């Protein structure tokens, strides 16, 4: 019954209300395809919430698709009020773009289902041995202390350079302060990541050490360190001066560390809360983009009309046009993402962000645009790369979700991975990859740093309530 109720709202009430409240101006019938994405995404999200299993990578994949490839483009196509930062898109590209979005999602579902069939074909004992035991590493105490110490030093340096006033102002002011401190985008991305992710990973490791501490007094020391990490994190990554996706990543991780994913009931509540936050709170947080706070709202669907935050679909259209015009250099953009750490002073013709690439291609004056995975794959090799890319994503996310299922109750490295990376995946999905890979690499290095292989997990000696 719960599944039927949630699916009825996500796949019935919201789509029907959208159609009723947003008149169709007749620009294109592509909205029928994006509406199908909306309906299917709602069904998938409802099932993931009701199941109570922390299939977090799948959940955040579909949450992004539901909002940014479902609600957003459906409302904008019907109304004719497309993103103001991506003007002049040929209406003949609307339906092909919607078909490519559906193609990517279909390939994702098929590859994920194929991998699920492969898992089920194994014996249960063999499945657990191959997929779980190699990843039951616990966090090491000494490694965690070293990482937290480094994180505090990096955060202190960041605060000294940027200044706390800029961090607590508007997002534009915070970004301006970072840009003034580090003009090279690659260096700027890494410095920001070093100020955030060592402490975020360290906080997760301290939470685990606290749970299995040998005595209440030791547990209190871990709790004090954890509180310090959280305070510094929330100074740097706050809902006013930080990008909303970054704040969502930090907030979800902290909630997960607090035990929000340790039972089916908590998982259901947490996932439903995250979906509600992205649907209702995410648009409101845009009020702090500029120095002048604007709390005027235009209704639920009105938030999507002409809104640059929902330019993802249109950037896929621009990427399709870029490919059709024969401008694609195979894998060049991915090469730039892989070598994100190389400064432009060393690599003069290093690829720019795909969002900037497409903005320059279209002659837009504003180039801070998104580049969702569909667009990234298209500019790296067209439809073939798009199909291969989403097939790989489907398999990879299914495999990682399989490792997450037992992790939040037993702890270990994958409990930290599951707290951070599924939400961060929304940043990767929105793009550009070049912007996002630096922080992902730093976070991955931090997770590996606290790793201490110790065989199968033992129950904690002292459970702290």
N, C-alpha and C positions, 0 to 999 in steps of 0.2 A: 504493500500500500504506500509506503514511503517513497519508493521508486516512482510509482505512478503519479503521486502528488508533485514531486519535484520535477519530473519530466513534463508534466502537464503545464507547469509554470514556465520552465525554460524553453520548451519546444512547442508550447501551445499559446499560452497567455501572452508572452513577450512578442513572438512573431505576429500574432493576430493584432495585438495592440499597435505594433509598429505599422502594419498595413493600414489600420484604421486611422492613425493619427498623422501619418506622413503621406500626403497625397502623391500619387505617381504622375509626374509631369510628362511622362512619355519619352524620356531621353533614351532609354534602352531597356530591353527585357533581361539584362544581365542580373538584375536584382533577384530574379527567380532562382538563379543558381546560388547566389550568396545567401538567399533565404534557406535553401536546402542545407548549406553549411551550418547555418544557425540552428536549424531543426535537429540535424544529426549531432552537432556538437552538444546541444542541450541534452539529448538522450545519453550521450557518452558521459557527460559530466554528472548527470543524475545517477547513473550506475556506479561511477567511481565514488561518489559521496556515500551512497547507501551501502556499498559493499563494506565500508569501514576498513579496507586494506590500504596501507599507505603507498599506493601506486602513484607516487608524486610526479615523476617525470611525465607520465601519460596525462595526469590531471592538468598540469600547467601547460602542456602542449595544447590540450583541447580548450583550456580557458582562454589562451591567447587567440586561438582560431575562432572561438565562439564570438569574442568581442571584436577583434580587429579584422577578421575576415568574414564575419557574419553580420553582427549588428551595425558596425560602422559603415561598410560599403552599401549595405541594403538601404539604410536610411539616406545616405548621400546620393545614391543612384536614383532612388525614387523621387527625392526632392529636387535633384539637380544642383544641390548645394554641396559641391565637392570640396575637398581640402583646399584652403586658400593658398597653401604653399606649393601646390602642384597644379597650376592652371593650364588650360589649353590642351588637355589630353584628347586625342582623336577618339570620338565616340565609337568608331569602328573597332577599337581595341577593347571595349568594355567586355563583350562576350568572350573573346579569346582569353582575356585575363582571368575572368571568372572560371573558365574551363581549366586553365592551368592551376588555379588555386585548388579546384576540386580534384584534379589529377594528382597533385602532390599529396593531398589528404588521403585519397584512395590508395595510393602506393604505400603510404605510411601504414594504413590499416592492414593491407594485405601482407606486407613484410612482417609486421608485428604478429599477425595471426600465424604466419608460417613459422616464425621463431617459437611461438607458443606451442604449436604442434610438435616442433622438435623437442622442446622441453618435456612435453607430456609423453613422448615416445621413450624416454629414459625411465629406468627404474627409480623410485623415489630416493633410495639410499644413494645411488650413483649421482643423482641430480644434486642432492645436498652436498655430497663430497666435492663435486666439481665446481659448484657455484657458490657455496657458502664458506667452506673451511679455508680456502686460500685467502679469504678476505675478513677473517675474524680477528685481525690484529687489534690489540688494545692500544690505547694511547700511553706513551711513556711519560713518567713524571718529570724526569730531568729535561726531556725534549720539550715538554709543554712549558716548563718554567723559562727555558731559553727563548722559546717562541714568544711568550707573553712579554718578556723583557725587551726583546727586539721590537715587538709591536708597540709597546709603550714609548720606546725611544723614537720610532718612526712617526708615531702620532704626535709626539711632542714637537718634533722637527717640523712636521706639516703645519701644526697650529701656530708655531712661531713664525713660519714664512707667510702663511695665508692670513692668519689672524682670526680669532674667534668671532669678531664683529662681522666679518664677511660671511662666516658660516651660518650665523643666526639671522642674516638678512635674507633678501630674495635669492632665488636660484640663479638669476642672472648676475647678481652681485658676487655670489660665491664662485660661479664659473669665471667671471671676470678677474677675480683675485687669483684663481689658479692659473689662468692664461697669462697674467702678468708675471707670475712667479716662474712659470715654465712655459716658454713659448713653443717648444717642440711638442706636438700632440702626443707622440709616443712616450716621451719623458713625463709629460703631465699625467698621462693615464697610469703609468707605473707608479709614480709618486703618490697619487691618490689611492691606488690599490694597496700600496704598502702601508698607508695610514689606516686602512680599514680591515683588510682580510687577515693579517696576522692576529689581530685582536679578536676577530670574529671566530676564527678557527680555534684560537687559544681559549676563548670563552667556552666553546663546546668541549674541548679537552678537559678544562677545569671542572665543568659540570659532571663529566664522567668520573673524574678522579674523586670528586666529592661524593658521588653515589657509592663508590666502593672503598671509601676511606676506612682505615683500620680502627679509628676511634672518633668520637664526636669532636674532640679538640682539633684534630687534623682536618676534619670536615669543615670546621669553622674557618680555618685558614684558607682552604680552597674557596669557600663561599665569599670571603673578603676579597680575594683576588678576582673572582668572577664578577662581583659587584663593581670593582674598579674598572674592569674591562668594559662592562656595560655602560658605565657613566661616560667614559671617554668615547666609546663608539657613538652614543647618542648625541654627543656634542658635535662630532664630525658629520654623522649621518642622521639628520633630523628631518622631519616632514616639511620644514620651511625652506631650508637652504640646500636641500639635496634633491637629486632627481628621484622621481617617484618610484621607479623600478628598483633603484639601489636601496632606497629606504624599505621597500617591500621585502627585498632579499634579507636585509639585516633584521627587520622586525619578525619575519617568519622564522628565521634561524633561532632567534632568542626565545620565541614561543615554543619551538621544537625542543630546545635545550631544557625548557621548564617542564617538559613531559607531556606536551599537547598531543603527541602521536603514539602514546604508549598503550592505548586501548582502542578498540573499534569505536566506542562511543566518542572518545576524544577526537579521533581521526575524522569522523563524520562532522562534528561540530567545527573543527578547525578548517576543513576544506570548504564547508558551506560559508564560514566566515570570510575566508579569503576570496571566494567568488563574489560574495556580497560587497566586500571592500573594493574590488576592482570594478564592480558595476556602479557603485554609488559613491564611494569615497574618492576613488582615483580622479574622477572629473573635478570634484570639489577642491582637491589639493592643487589644482592649476591656479587657484586664486593667489598663490604665493610666488608665481613665476616672476612678477615684476615688483618694483618697489611699492607701487600702488596696489593694495589688496582689493581684488574685485570678487565680492561674494554674490553677485547677481547671477542667478541661474535661469535657464531657459527650458525647464522641464526635462524629463528623462531622455527622450529621444532628441530634443533640441540640442543637447550637449554634443551630439555627433555631427550635426549639420555644419558644414564649412570648417570643422575643427581640424587644425593641423596635426593634432595628436593622433588622428586616425587617417594618416596618409599612406598606410602600408599597402593597401590595395592598389593605389595609384602609382606607387613606386614599382610595383610588379608590372603595371602597364608600361611604365617608362623603361623598365628593364627589357620587356618584350620588344618594344620599339627599338631599343639599342641593339638587341640581337638581330632583329629583322633587317636593320640597316647595315649589318655585316661588320660591326665595330668590335665584336668580341675577340679578345686575345685569350685563348684557352688557359684557364687556371691562373691567370695573372693576378686577379684580385685575391684569390686564396693564398697565393705565394706571399702577397703583401701582408695578409693576416698572420701567416705562419711566422714571418720575420718581423712582427710588430715591434720588437725590441730594438731594431736597427734604426738609429736616428737618421733623419733626412740629410743631415750634414755629411753622413757617410754614404748614404744611398740616395743620390739626388733625384732620380726618377722613380723613387719608391711609389707604388700605387697609393692613391688617396682612398679615403673611405668610399665605399660603394654609393652611399647616399650623396656624397659630394660629387662623385663621378657622374651620377645620373642628373643631378641638379645642373652641373656645368654642361652636360650634353644637351639639356633642354633650355639652357640659357636663363635659368632662374636666378634672381638676385639673392634669394635666401637659400643657403645650401646645407643647413643643419637639418637634414631630412633622414628619415629611417630608410632601411634597406632590409626588408624581411628576407627570410631564407629563400623564398621563391625567387626574389630578385637577385640574391647572391648567386644562386645556382645558374640562373639565366645568363648573367654577365660573365660567368666562368665557362660556359660551354653550351648554353641553350637547353632545349627540352631534354636531351639525353642526360645531361648532368643533373637536371632537376629530378628526373626519375631515379637515377642512381643515388642522388643525395637523400631523397626522402626514404628510399629503401634502406639505406644505411642508418638513417635516424630511427626508423621503426624498429630495426633489429637492436640497435644500441640502447634505446630507451627501454625496450622490453627486458633486455638482459640486465640493465641497471636496476629496474624496478624489482626484478627477481631477487636481487641482492639486498634491496632495501627492506623487503617484507619482514625478515626476522630481526633487523638491526636495531630498531628503536627500543625494543624490550631488552635485548641482550647487550646493547652498547657496542663499542668498537668503532673502527674507522668509518664504516659505512653509515653510522648514525650521524656523523658530522657531514659526510657527503650528502646525505638525504636532507639535512637541514638547510644547506646552502645552495647546492647546485640546481635542484629543480626549479626554484624561483628564479635563480640567475638565468636559467634557460629562456625565460621570457625576454631578457635583454638580448640574448643571442638571436632569438627568433625575430625580434623587432629590428636588430641590426643598427648600425653596420657592424660586421664581424671584426673589422680592424679596430674599432673602438672597444669592443667587448673582450677580445682575446687576451689583452694584457692583464686585466683583473682576473680572468679565469685562470691564466697561467700562474699568477701569484697565489691565488687561493689553492690551486692544485699542489703547488710546491709546499705550502704551509701544511696541508693535510698529510702529505708524504713525510714532512719533517717530524710530526708528532707520532708517527707510526712506530709501534714497537711490536714486532711479531712475537706472539706468545702462545700460539696454538689455540685450541678451542677455548671459548670464553668460560671462565668460572663465575659462579654467582658472586655478587659483591659481599664483602665481609660485613660491611656496616651499611645498612640502607638508611639514608637520611630522608625523612618525610618532608 
